Amino acid sequence: MSGHVKNSADDPRPAPLDPADPLRERRIDGAQVYAGALLDVRRDRARLPDGKEAVREYIVHPGAVLVVPVRDDGRMIVERQYRYPHDRAFLEFPAGKLDPGESPLATAVRELAEEAGCHAAVWTRLGIVHPVISYSTEAIELYAARGLAHVGANLDPGEFLEIVDCSEAELYAAIDEERITDAKTVAALALYTRWQAARTRSICVRIAGVVQGVGYRYWTIRAAQAAGLTGWVRNRRDGSVEAHLQGDAAACDRLVDDCRVGPRGARVDMIQVTRAPYDAALRDFDLRGPD
């Protein structure tokens, strides 16, 4: 199957980060040269910075996620999964591609349940990687998942894998011995251990569930002030509570863990943690109006 793509409105690539970048190549036109069950292969004509033309071939990818599932004792869940192109099994963190209309976090929640059979209470976004920048649009969002509860795996038809628990030291040893060579897994482990090693944090925490009308904001203020953190808390119009926590990393992490319970009457379904810009003007922890 193939089809011609002749204008920028049909450009399947992500929007340019900097349209004025002097190194940027301008797409002239393009065509889909192959459409399989997985691969969508394109061939474009592009204008180079010196005005000449070149042909660029690449694969359009819907995007993917990877999850670093962390048990309460610090061990991480990895999978042993066979990969046909290399005719061997690989050790890797749970991962999968986005379904149409699905957010990266929703994909991460689904993949963790389907492959590892777990639900997680706390989701921390670690970052994003582009694993094959030379010939694919693929971008992989990386998450750490904590507060795991077993719900039972539900693998896709034709999917076979083994679940393995490993410590951080065992995973790095596997990398050194080239038993882990999957690029996204290597990158995710590096980002997770860097996150764990940080001495300070500035994070946005969003708590979803029955958390409004039960004193959750005032509970957060008291807990944050007792922990010596600065920041703010507010209700959101979607029914969640959002807080900005800033200060000692261990104190931030303890408060996030405490948020899983919160005040009496609260029921927390999910906590999302993302990095937030450091705000030097924050001197206390206070209440803000709704978003």
C-alpha positions as a printed Julia matrix, in Angstrom:
291×3 Matrix{Float64}:
   0.0     0.0    0.0
   1.23    3.52  -0.71
  -0.09    7.03  -1.04
   1.35   10.39  -2.0
   1.73   13.14   0.59
   2.33   16.51  -1.06
   1.86   19.35   1.39
   3.02   20.38   4.86
  -0.45   19.81   6.31
   0.06   16.09   5.64
   3.6    16.03   7.07
   3.59   13.03   9.47
   6.59   14.28  11.46
   6.31   16.14  14.79
   6.15   19.95  14.67
   9.64   21.47  14.45
  11.22   22.48  17.75
  12.7    25.61  16.13
  11.31   26.49  12.67
  14.12   29.06  12.23
  16.97   26.62  12.97
  19.62   27.23  10.26
  20.3    23.47  10.09
  16.65   22.63   9.42
  15.78   20.82   6.2
  12.53   21.93   4.55
  10.21   19.2    3.32
   9.16   19.62  -0.32
   6.83   16.63  -0.72
   6.7    12.95   0.07
   5.04    9.58  -0.34
   4.18    6.57   1.75
   6.18    3.72   0.19
   5.09    0.9    2.51
   2.3     0.35   5.04
   2.44   -2.88   7.01
   0.87   -4.11  10.23
   3.52   -2.16  12.17
   5.69   -0.13   9.81
   4.7     3.06   7.97
   7.63    3.91   5.69
   7.92    7.32   4.01
  10.18    8.81   1.34
  10.38   12.62   1.22
  12.18   15.19  -0.87
  13.8    17.83   1.32
  15.5    21.18   0.74
  18.91   21.33   2.43
  20.31   24.46   4.12
  22.5    25.11   1.03
  19.46   24.97  -1.3
  20.14   21.54  -2.76
  17.65   18.67  -2.64
  17.99   15.31  -0.88
  15.87   12.21  -0.35
  14.97   11.27   3.21
  13.52    7.85   4.09
  12.08    7.22   7.54
   9.49    5.32   9.58
   6.46    7.05  11.1
   5.78    5.77  14.61
   2.74    6.49  16.85
   4.89    6.91  19.97
   5.48    4.61  22.9
   5.98    4.47  26.65
   8.26    2.57  29.01
   7.61    1.9   32.69
  10.18    1.34  35.44
   8.06   -0.58  37.99
   9.6    -0.28  41.46
   8.59   -2.58  44.3
   8.48   -1.36  47.91
  11.89   -2.96  48.6
  13.49   -1.09  45.67
  13.7    -4.01  43.26
  12.54   -3.32  39.74
  10.41   -5.45  37.45
  11.92   -6.34  34.08
  10.68   -8.67  31.38
  12.47  -11.35  29.45
  10.92  -11.14  25.99
  11.84  -12.66  22.62
  12.51  -10.2   19.8
  12.22  -11.72  16.34
  14.62   -9.44  14.36
  17.52  -10.43  16.67
  16.34  -14.04  17.18
  16.92  -13.83  20.92
  15.25  -12.85  24.18
  16.04   -9.48  25.75
  15.75   -8.15  29.29
  13.77   -4.92  29.2
  11.36   -2.79  31.18
   7.64   -3.07  30.29
   6.87   -0.92  27.26
   4.41   -0.52  24.43
   3.15    1.76  21.71
   0.33    4.28  22.05
  -3.08    3.31  20.77
  -4.95    5.96  18.71
  -6.24    8.74  20.96
  -4.45    7.36  24.03
  -2.3     9.57  26.26
   1.2     8.38  27.22
   0.18    7.97  30.87
  -2.91    5.94  29.92
  -0.7     3.72  27.77
   1.75    3.29  30.65
  -1.05    2.27  33.04
  -2.41   -0.2   30.48
   0.97   -1.74  29.63
   1.97   -2.19  33.29
  -1.28   -4.05  33.97
  -1.21   -6.13  30.77
   2.43   -7.18  30.87
   3.5    -7.08  34.53
   0.06   -7.59  36.07
   0.4    -4.56  38.34
  -1.45   -1.38  39.23
   0.6     1.57  40.52
  -0.41    4.35  42.89
   2.37    6.84  42.04
   3.5     7.68  38.51
   6.63    9.8   38.04
   7.52   11.07  34.58
  11.27   10.59  34.06
  11.61   12.12  30.61
  11.55   11.21  26.93
  13.96    9.5   24.54
  14.14    9.32  20.75
  15.72    5.89  20.18
  16.39    6.03  16.42
  16.59    9.69  15.41
  18.16    8.91  12.04
  15.23    7.01  10.53
  12.14    7.08  12.77
   9.79    9.57  14.4
   9.51    7.31  17.47
   9.49    9.05  20.85
   9.26    7.06  24.09
   7.9     8.62  27.28
   9.55    7.16  30.39
   7.79    6.68  33.74
   8.61    5.22  37.12
   5.72    3.45  38.86
   5.59    2.9   42.63
   3.03    1.64  45.11
   2.5    -1.55  43.12
  -0.43   -3.89  43.63
  -0.78   -7.19  41.78
  -3.88   -7.39  39.57
  -2.9   -10.21  37.2
  -1.35   -9.99  33.74
  -3.43   -9.89  30.56
  -1.03  -10.39  27.68
  -1.96   -9.68  24.08
  -2.58  -12.73  21.85
   0.77  -14.09  20.66
   2.71  -12.28  23.39
   4.96  -14.38  25.65
   7.29  -13.13  28.36
   8.82  -13.88  31.74
   8.8   -11.48  34.71
  12.07  -10.97  36.62
  12.77   -8.85  39.71
  16.19   -7.18  39.79
  18.0    -4.77  42.09
  19.62   -1.64  40.72
  23.06   -3.24  41.13
  21.94   -6.36  39.26
  20.61   -4.28  36.38
  23.83   -2.29  36.04
  25.81   -5.54  36.2
  23.64   -6.9   33.38
  24.45   -3.8   31.33
  28.17   -4.19  32.01
  28.0    -7.85  30.96
  25.94   -6.93  27.86
  22.97   -8.99  29.02
  20.92   -5.77  28.85
  21.48   -3.94  25.58
  17.99   -2.58  24.88
  18.55    1.17  24.43
  15.31    2.37  26.02
  15.9     0.2   29.1
  19.47    1.48  29.51
  18.25    5.08  29.19
  15.35    4.59  31.59
  17.54    3.01  34.27
  20.0     5.9   34.01
  17.23    8.49  34.33
  15.58    6.66  37.23
  18.8     6.31  39.25
  19.63    9.96  38.56
  16.17   10.91  39.86
  16.73    8.8   42.98
  20.16   10.34  43.61
  18.92   13.96  43.47
  19.33   15.9   46.71
  16.59   18.46  46.04
  13.35   18.47  44.11
  10.95   20.91  42.52
   7.92   18.89  41.47
   4.28   19.17  40.51
   2.11   16.56  42.22
  -1.43   15.87  41.03
  -3.67   13.73  43.24
  -6.79   12.19  41.67
  -9.68   10.49  43.46
 -12.03   11.65  46.21
  -9.76   14.48  47.34
 -11.89   17.64  47.28
 -14.22   18.53  50.12
 -12.33   16.31  52.6
  -9.7    18.78  53.84
  -6.97   17.49  51.54
  -5.46   20.92  50.8
  -5.14   21.88  54.47
  -3.74   18.44  55.29
  -1.12   19.0   52.55
  -0.21   22.43  53.92
   0.33   21.07  57.43
   2.36   18.08  56.16
   4.51   20.22  53.84
   5.23   22.81  56.52
   6.15   20.07  59.01
   8.56   18.64  56.4
  10.19   22.04  55.79
   9.04   22.25  52.17
   7.97   25.34  50.26
   5.28   25.52  47.6
   1.53   25.68  47.28
  -1.59   23.56  46.88
  -4.88   24.14  45.06
  -8.0    22.4   43.83
  -8.39   21.77  40.14
 -11.62   22.0   38.21
 -11.29   18.35  37.16
 -11.74   17.28  40.79
  -8.07   16.63  41.54
  -5.72   18.42  43.92
  -2.45   19.88  42.63
   0.59   20.78  44.72
   4.0    22.26  43.99
   6.62   20.8   46.34
  10.09   22.25  46.58
  12.95   21.32  48.89
  14.81   18.27  50.17
  14.28   15.29  47.84
  13.76   12.75  50.61
  11.2    15.01  52.31
   9.36   15.5   49.0
   9.3    11.75  48.39
   7.99   11.0   51.88
   5.18   13.53  51.45
   4.24   12.04  48.07
   4.04    8.63  49.72
   1.89   10.08  52.52
  -0.39   11.59  49.87
  -1.41    8.06  48.94
  -3.48    8.05  52.13
  -4.12   11.74  52.85
  -6.69   12.93  55.41
  -9.64   10.96  56.71
 -12.38   10.69  54.1
 -10.0    10.85  51.12
  -9.66    8.1   48.54
  -6.63    8.46  46.31
  -6.78    6.69  42.94
  -3.58    7.98  41.34
  -0.71   10.4   41.98
   1.2    11.94  39.08
   4.62   13.5   39.66
   6.41   15.69  37.12
   9.38   18.02  37.28
   8.53   21.7   37.78
  10.69   24.81  37.32
  12.38   25.91  40.54
  10.67   29.0   41.99
  13.15   31.05  44.03
  10.35   33.34  45.22
   8.69   30.6   47.28
   9.29   31.12  51.0
   6.44   29.17  52.62
   3.72   26.67  51.77
   0.33   28.2   51.13
  -3.1    27.82  49.58
  -3.89   29.0   46.07
  -7.14   29.46  44.21
  -8.41   26.84  41.77
  -6.81   26.58  38.33
